[in-house]
């Protein structure tokens, strides 16, 4: 059986159906890829063309700058951002192509930098300058090429000038641009560090001055950056911390010292000084001395020290305390003031009266002895001394029933003889436990019946200072008859 007629039927059937969906998709994808490649290639070509146009304008303006320099003393200068688009300011040097924007970034007589950007492709940027590209267009911008780095050699010092504390940044250098500074300070009169102030605003001033109080420490710190003439700033360098302290020059007023005594204890007192600068602390030192060659030297310094007590029992001696004051902080100590002082002299107590008088006539009747008992001892550091009057007398009709007393020389004293003043007292030296007084009669034996008496009085004396008490009671012995 022949099957040949089936072939034409198959071919007819395929022609009636056309392309499949898969075949159409493949064709569309291929066409899209080819279109994309074409578009990308065309865009790249256009961008490359724009780049060449920018580079060409920059190369030409570089030639124009060099040419202008040959005819003048240096490169022409323009304000930052000036465009070379044919305006009256820059038309004398160069006019950019229609698709290119040329801008003057910075420069002077010896340098320049010009940015070139495509008007159609803003990402196409080149620049030409005398320092980096050296007249050959280079990709990028003047801004990036001239961006400053961090400053080098930043050194901060602190000083006190008069009544001000000053922080100064020295030796800061910038490879591009010039340094800008901001500074801050803190101060303290104690061991704490203090609190930082806010930084000053960025500026070209490399010093910072603050009023300085006596005794305070002032610390400074700075931040330094470089800023280009185009206003671009670089990284920040933080300086060292520098400190300086203002000395205390105020000398407090002299302390006014007073004394008061209760019993055997004396208190020296003085008011707290009020003349130290604010923030400083008054300090005190003392010096004690006494008239028995005693001193303990200067002691201190102390704070909150406004009195001192001393047991002043040594009678007749002077006790002196000197006080000086100064102003102080952790960071500075002032000068001691002159001394204020006060002296307390311990009084010498008067002694009591003598007692227990005795009377003895020598065997040859040419002398008599009086005896008595001393009063109790004097106070600390004092000794007993005494004086006496001796009376010898007989009954005299001329003076009536009273006795007339002689002064020991035979002269009659009117009245009862007790009118003798102290000028007629004779003094004696140191006392001994038992006292006697011998009265000799050189003219001959003392007749029987004569009456004799002695008057005794004591005082206490400090032998070192010579200070004495009041005289104690003057006591007359009984009348003894020889």
C-alpha positions as CSV (number, residue, x, y, z in Angstrom):
1,X,0.0,0.0,0.0
2,X,1.5,3.3,-1.1
3,X,1.7,6.2,1.5
4,X,3.2,9.0,-0.6
5,X,0.1,11.2,-0.7
6,X,0.5,11.8,3.1
7,X,3.5,14.1,2.7
8,X,1.7,17.1,1.1
9,X,-0.9,17.0,3.8
10,X,1.7,17.3,6.5
11,X,3.4,20.3,4.9
12,X,0.1,22.0,4.4
13,X,-0.8,21.6,8.0
14,X,2.4,23.3,9.3
15,X,2.0,26.2,7.0
16,X,-1.5,26.8,8.3
17,X,-0.3,27.0,12.0
18,X,2.7,29.7,11.7
19,X,5.4,30.4,14.5
20,X,5.1,29.0,17.9
21,X,5.0,31.3,21.0
22,X,8.4,30.2,22.2
23,X,9.9,31.1,18.8
24,X,8.3,34.6,19.0
25,X,9.6,35.1,22.6
26,X,13.1,34.2,21.5
27,X,13.0,36.6,18.6
28,X,11.8,39.4,20.9
29,X,14.5,38.8,23.5
30,X,17.2,38.8,20.8
31,X,15.9,42.0,19.4
32,X,15.7,43.6,22.9
33,X,19.3,42.6,23.6
34,X,20.5,44.0,20.3
35,X,18.6,47.2,21.0
36,X,20.0,47.5,24.5
37,X,23.5,47.0,23.3
38,X,23.0,49.6,20.6
39,X,21.6,52.1,23.1
40,X,24.3,51.5,25.6
41,X,27.0,51.8,23.0
42,X,25.5,54.9,21.7
43,X,25.2,56.4,25.2
44,X,28.8,55.5,26.0
45,X,29.9,57.0,22.7
46,X,28.0,60.2,23.6
47,X,29.5,60.3,27.1
48,X,32.9,59.6,25.7
49,X,32.4,62.4,23.2
50,X,31.3,64.8,26.0
51,X,34.4,63.8,28.0
52,X,36.6,64.6,25.0
53,X,34.9,67.9,24.6
54,X,35.5,68.8,28.3
55,X,39.1,67.7,28.1
56,X,39.6,69.7,24.9
57,X,38.2,72.9,26.5
58,X,40.4,72.4,29.6
59,X,43.5,71.8,27.5
60,X,42.7,75.0,25.6
61,X,42.1,77.1,28.6
62,X,45.4,75.8,30.1
63,X,47.1,77.1,27.0
64,X,45.3,80.4,27.4
65,X,46.4,80.8,31.0
66,X,50.0,80.1,30.0
67,X,49.8,82.5,27.1
68,X,48.4,85.2,29.3
69,X,51.1,84.6,31.9
70,X,53.8,85.2,29.2
71,X,52.3,88.7,28.6
72,X,51.9,89.7,32.2
73,X,53.4,89.2,35.6
74,X,51.4,86.1,36.4
75,X,48.3,84.1,35.8
76,X,45.0,86.0,35.6
77,X,42.8,85.7,38.7
78,X,39.1,85.6,38.9
79,X,36.5,85.3,41.7
80,X,35.8,81.7,42.7
81,X,33.0,80.2,40.6
82,X,33.5,82.6,37.7
83,X,32.5,80.8,34.4
84,X,34.1,81.0,31.0
85,X,30.9,81.3,29.0
86,X,31.7,84.5,27.1
87,X,30.7,86.9,29.8
88,X,32.5,90.2,30.1
89,X,34.6,89.1,33.1
90,X,36.3,86.1,31.5
91,X,35.7,86.5,27.7
92,X,39.2,88.0,27.3
93,X,40.8,84.7,28.2
94,X,38.6,81.9,26.8
95,X,35.1,80.9,25.9
96,X,33.9,77.3,26.6
97,X,32.1,75.1,24.1
98,X,28.3,75.1,24.2
99,X,28.2,71.7,25.9
100,X,30.8,72.5,28.5
101,X,30.8,74.5,31.7
102,X,34.2,75.8,32.8
103,X,34.5,77.3,36.4
104,X,37.4,79.1,38.0
105,X,38.0,77.4,41.4
106,X,41.0,79.1,42.9
107,X,44.3,80.6,42.0
108,X,46.8,83.5,42.3
109,X,49.6,85.0,40.2
110,X,51.5,81.7,40.3
111,X,48.7,79.0,40.2
112,X,45.2,78.3,39.0
113,X,42.6,75.4,39.0
114,X,39.7,75.3,36.6
115,X,36.8,72.7,36.7
116,X,35.2,71.5,33.5
117,X,31.8,69.7,33.5
118,X,29.6,68.4,30.6
119,X,26.3,70.1,30.5
120,X,24.7,66.9,29.2
121,X,26.4,64.5,31.5
122,X,26.9,66.0,34.9
123,X,29.1,63.0,36.0
124,X,31.7,63.9,33.4
125,X,34.0,66.2,35.3
126,X,37.7,67.1,34.8
127,X,40.0,69.8,36.0
128,X,43.2,71.4,35.0
129,X,45.7,73.1,37.3
130,X,49.3,74.0,37.8
131,X,50.0,71.9,40.9
132,X,48.4,68.4,40.5
133,X,47.6,68.0,36.8
134,X,50.2,70.5,35.7
135,X,48.2,71.7,32.7
136,X,46.9,68.3,31.6
137,X,43.2,67.7,32.1
138,X,42.6,65.1,34.9
139,X,39.4,63.4,35.9
140,X,37.8,64.8,39.1
141,X,37.3,68.2,40.4
142,X,39.5,71.0,41.9
143,X,37.5,70.5,45.1
144,X,38.7,67.0,45.5
145,X,42.2,67.7,44.3
146,X,42.6,70.5,46.7
147,X,40.8,69.1,49.7
148,X,43.0,69.7,52.7
149,X,44.4,67.0,55.0
150,X,44.6,67.2,58.7
151,X,47.1,69.8,60.1
152,X,50.5,68.7,61.3
153,X,52.6,69.8,64.3
154,X,49.8,71.0,66.5
155,X,51.2,72.1,69.8
156,X,49.2,73.9,72.5
157,X,50.8,75.9,75.3
158,X,49.2,77.6,78.3
159,X,50.4,80.7,80.1
160,X,49.4,83.3,82.7
161,X,49.8,86.9,81.5
162,X,48.7,89.4,84.1
163,X,45.3,88.5,85.3
164,X,44.5,86.3,82.3
165,X,45.1,82.7,81.4
166,X,45.9,82.2,77.7
167,X,45.9,79.0,75.6
168,X,48.0,79.3,72.3
169,X,48.2,76.9,69.5
170,X,51.6,77.1,67.8
171,X,53.4,75.3,64.9
172,X,50.2,74.0,63.1
173,X,50.8,73.6,59.4
174,X,48.6,72.7,56.5
175,X,49.7,71.2,53.2
176,X,46.6,72.8,51.6
177,X,44.8,75.8,52.9
178,X,45.3,77.5,56.2
179,X,44.6,76.4,59.8
180,X,41.4,77.1,61.7
181,X,41.1,76.7,65.4
182,X,38.5,76.2,68.1
183,X,39.6,76.2,71.8
184,X,38.0,75.4,75.1
185,X,39.1,75.8,78.8
186,X,38.4,74.6,82.3
187,X,39.6,75.7,85.7
188,X,39.9,74.5,89.2
189,X,41.2,75.5,92.6
190,X,41.0,71.9,94.0
191,X,42.4,68.5,93.0
192,X,39.5,67.9,90.6
193,X,40.0,68.6,86.9
194,X,37.1,71.1,86.5
195,X,34.5,71.2,83.7
196,X,35.3,72.0,80.1
197,X,33.6,75.0,78.5
198,X,32.1,74.8,75.0
199,X,34.6,75.1,72.1
200,X,34.9,78.5,70.6
201,X,33.6,79.0,67.0
202,X,36.0,78.0,64.2
203,X,38.2,80.9,63.3
204,X,41.7,81.8,62.3
205,X,42.5,82.9,65.9
206,X,44.9,80.6,67.5
207,X,44.6,82.0,71.1
208,X,42.0,81.9,73.8
209,X,42.1,84.1,76.8
210,X,40.0,83.9,80.0
211,X,40.2,85.9,83.2
212,X,42.3,84.1,85.8
213,X,41.7,84.0,89.5
214,X,44.5,83.7,92.1
215,X,45.3,80.1,93.0
216,X,43.4,78.5,90.1
217,X,44.8,76.1,87.5
218,X,43.6,76.8,83.9
219,X,43.7,74.0,81.3
220,X,43.2,74.4,77.5
221,X,42.5,72.1,74.6
222,X,42.2,72.9,70.9
223,X,40.9,71.4,67.7
224,X,42.6,72.4,64.5
225,X,41.6,71.8,60.9
226,X,42.8,73.0,57.5
227,X,40.5,75.0,55.3
228,X,41.2,75.7,51.6
229,X,40.5,79.0,50.0
230,X,37.5,77.4,48.4
231,X,36.0,76.7,51.8
232,X,36.8,73.0,51.8
233,X,37.9,71.7,55.3
234,X,40.0,68.7,56.1
235,X,40.2,66.4,59.0
236,X,40.4,67.6,62.6
237,X,43.5,67.2,64.8
238,X,42.9,67.4,68.6
239,X,45.7,69.1,70.5
240,X,47.4,68.1,73.8
241,X,45.9,69.5,77.0
242,X,48.1,72.4,78.5
243,X,47.7,73.9,81.9
244,X,49.1,76.8,83.9
245,X,48.3,78.2,87.4
246,X,48.0,81.7,88.6
247,X,50.0,82.4,91.7
248,X,48.4,83.8,94.8
249,X,49.8,87.3,95.3
250,X,47.3,88.5,97.9
251,X,48.8,88.7,101.4
252,X,46.1,88.5,104.1
253,X,45.8,91.2,106.8
254,X,47.7,90.8,110.0
255,X,45.7,88.7,112.5
256,X,44.4,90.6,115.6
257,X,45.2,88.3,118.6
258,X,43.5,88.7,122.0
259,X,43.7,86.8,125.2
260,X,41.3,85.7,127.9
261,X,42.1,83.7,131.0
262,X,39.9,81.4,133.1
263,X,41.7,80.0,136.2
264,X,45.2,78.8,135.1
265,X,44.3,78.4,131.4
266,X,44.7,81.3,128.9
267,X,43.1,81.3,125.5
268,X,44.6,83.2,122.5
269,X,42.0,83.9,119.8
270,X,41.9,85.7,116.5
271,X,39.2,86.1,113.8
272,X,39.2,84.0,110.7
273,X,40.8,86.0,107.8
274,X,38.4,87.4,105.3
275,X,40.9,88.9,102.9
276,X,41.9,85.8,100.9
277,X,40.7,85.7,97.2
278,X,37.5,83.8,96.5
279,X,38.2,80.1,96.1
280,X,41.3,80.1,98.2
281,X,41.6,78.7,101.7
282,X,43.1,80.6,104.7
283,X,45.9,78.8,106.5
284,X,47.5,79.7,109.9
285,X,50.7,79.0,111.7
286,X,51.7,79.8,115.2
287,X,54.8,80.5,117.3
288,X,54.8,80.1,121.1
289,X,57.4,81.5,123.4
290,X,57.8,82.3,127.1
291,X,60.2,84.4,129.2
292,X,61.9,81.3,130.7
293,X,63.7,80.9,127.3
294,X,61.0,78.6,126.0
295,X,60.0,78.3,122.3
296,X,58.5,75.5,120.2
297,X,59.1,77.1,116.8
298,X,56.5,77.6,114.1
299,X,53.8,75.0,114.0
300,X,51.2,74.5,111.3
301,X,49.9,75.2,108.8
302,X,46.3,74.6,109.9
303,X,42.9,75.5,108.5
304,X,40.0,76.5,110.6
305,X,42.4,77.5,113.3
306,X,41.3,80.5,115.3
307,X,42.3,79.9,118.9
308,X,44.8,78.1,121.1
309,X,44.9,77.5,124.9
310,X,47.9,77.3,127.1
311,X,48.2,76.5,130.8
312,X,49.8,79.7,132.2
313,X,50.7,78.6,135.7
314,X,54.3,80.0,135.8
315,X,53.8,83.2,137.9
316,X,55.6,86.3,136.8
317,X,56.4,84.9,133.3
318,X,55.1,86.2,130.0
319,X,53.5,83.9,127.5
320,X,53.4,85.0,123.9
321,X,51.7,83.5,120.8
322,X,52.3,84.9,117.3
323,X,49.9,84.0,114.5
324,X,50.5,84.4,110.7
325,X,48.0,83.6,107.9
326,X,48.3,83.0,104.2
327,X,46.0,82.0,101.3
328,X,46.3,78.5,99.6
329,X,44.8,76.2,97.0
330,X,45.9,72.9,95.7
331,X,47.8,74.7,92.9
332,X,49.4,77.7,94.6
333,X,50.4,78.9,98.1
334,X,50.6,82.5,99.0
335,X,53.0,84.4,101.3
336,X,52.6,84.4,105.0
337,X,51.3,87.7,106.5
338,X,53.2,89.6,109.2
339,X,52.7,88.3,112.7
340,X,49.9,89.3,115.0
341,X,50.6,88.5,118.6
342,X,49.4,88.9,122.2
343,X,51.2,88.3,125.5
344,X,49.8,87.2,128.7
345,X,51.7,87.8,132.0
346,X,50.7,85.5,134.8
347,X,50.3,87.5,138.0
348,X,52.4,86.8,141.0
349,X,50.3,85.9,144.0
350,X,51.1,87.7,147.2
351,X,52.2,85.5,150.2
352,X,50.6,85.2,153.6
353,X,51.8,86.5,156.9
354,X,54.7,85.3,159.2
355,X,53.8,83.6,162.4
356,X,55.3,82.1,165.6
357,X,57.6,84.9,166.7
358,X,60.4,84.1,169.2
359,X,62.8,86.3,171.1
360,X,66.2,85.4,172.6
361,X,68.8,87.6,174.4
362,X,72.4,86.5,174.1
363,X,74.3,85.6,177.3
364,X,76.5,88.7,177.0
365,X,73.4,90.8,176.5
366,X,75.0,92.4,173.4
367,X,72.6,90.9,170.9
368,X,69.1,89.6,170.6
369,X,67.6,87.1,168.1
370,X,64.1,87.3,166.7
371,X,62.7,84.2,165.1
372,X,59.5,83.4,163.1
373,X,57.9,81.0,160.7
374,X,57.6,81.9,157.0
375,X,54.3,82.0,155.2
376,X,53.5,79.2,152.8
377,X,55.6,79.1,149.6
378,X,54.9,81.3,146.6
379,X,53.3,80.1,143.4
380,X,55.2,78.3,140.5
381,X,58.4,80.1,139.4
382,X,58.3,82.7,142.3
383,X,60.2,82.8,145.5
384,X,59.7,84.5,148.9
385,X,61.5,87.7,149.9
386,X,61.0,89.7,153.0
387,X,61.7,93.0,154.7
388,X,61.7,94.1,158.4
389,X,61.7,97.0,160.9
390,X,63.3,96.5,164.2
391,X,62.2,98.5,167.3
392,X,64.0,99.0,170.6
393,X,62.5,101.3,173.2
394,X,61.9,102.3,176.8
395,X,59.1,104.0,178.6
396,X,59.6,107.7,178.2
397,X,57.9,110.4,180.3
398,X,58.2,112.7,177.4
399,X,55.7,110.7,175.4
400,X,53.3,109.8,178.2
401,X,52.2,106.3,178.9
402,X,53.1,105.1,175.4
403,X,56.4,103.7,174.5
404,X,58.8,105.5,172.4
405,X,60.6,103.4,169.9
406,X,64.0,103.8,168.4
407,X,65.1,102.8,165.0
408,X,67.9,100.8,166.5
409,X,70.3,103.8,166.5
410,X,69.0,105.2,169.8
411,X,66.9,108.0,168.2
412,X,63.5,108.3,169.7
413,X,60.6,108.0,167.3
414,X,57.5,109.9,168.4
415,X,54.3,108.2,168.9
416,X,54.1,104.5,168.9
417,X,56.8,104.0,166.3
418,X,54.5,102.5,163.7
419,X,54.6,105.5,161.5
420,X,57.8,104.4,159.8
421,X,57.3,104.4,156.1
422,X,58.5,101.7,153.7
423,X,61.7,103.6,153.2
424,X,62.7,102.5,156.6
425,X,62.3,98.9,155.8
426,X,65.4,96.9,155.3
427,X,65.2,94.1,152.8
428,X,66.4,90.6,153.1
429,X,67.3,88.0,150.5
430,X,66.0,84.5,149.9
431,X,64.0,82.9,152.6
432,X,65.0,79.8,154.5
433,X,62.8,77.3,156.2
434,X,63.3,78.9,159.7
435,X,64.0,82.6,159.8
436,X,65.9,84.5,162.5
437,X,67.1,88.0,162.8
438,X,70.0,89.1,165.0
439,X,70.1,92.6,166.4
440,X,73.5,93.5,167.9
441,X,74.0,96.4,170.4
442,X,77.6,97.7,170.1
443,X,77.3,100.4,172.7
444,X,77.2,98.0,175.6
445,X,75.1,95.3,177.1
446,X,71.4,95.7,176.6
447,X,69.9,96.9,179.9
448,X,67.2,94.8,181.5
449,X,63.7,96.1,181.0
450,X,64.1,97.2,177.4
451,X,61.3,96.3,175.1
452,X,61.9,94.9,171.6
453,X,59.7,94.1,168.6
454,X,60.1,93.4,164.9
455,X,57.8,93.9,162.0
456,X,58.0,91.5,159.0
457,X,56.4,91.6,155.6
458,X,56.8,89.3,152.6
459,X,56.3,89.4,148.8
460,X,56.9,86.8,146.0
461,X,59.3,87.5,143.1
462,X,60.0,85.9,139.8
463,X,63.8,85.9,139.8
464,X,64.0,85.7,135.9
465,X,61.7,88.5,135.0
466,X,61.9,90.5,138.3
467,X,58.1,90.7,138.5
468,X,56.8,90.7,142.0
469,X,53.5,90.4,143.8
470,X,51.9,92.9,146.1
471,X,53.3,92.9,149.6
472,X,51.7,90.5,152.0
473,X,50.4,91.5,155.4
474,X,52.9,93.4,157.6
475,X,52.9,91.6,161.0
476,X,54.5,93.0,164.1
477,X,55.8,90.5,166.7
478,X,54.7,90.6,170.3
479,X,56.7,93.1,172.4
480,X,59.5,91.2,174.1
481,X,61.3,92.5,177.2
482,X,65.0,91.9,177.7
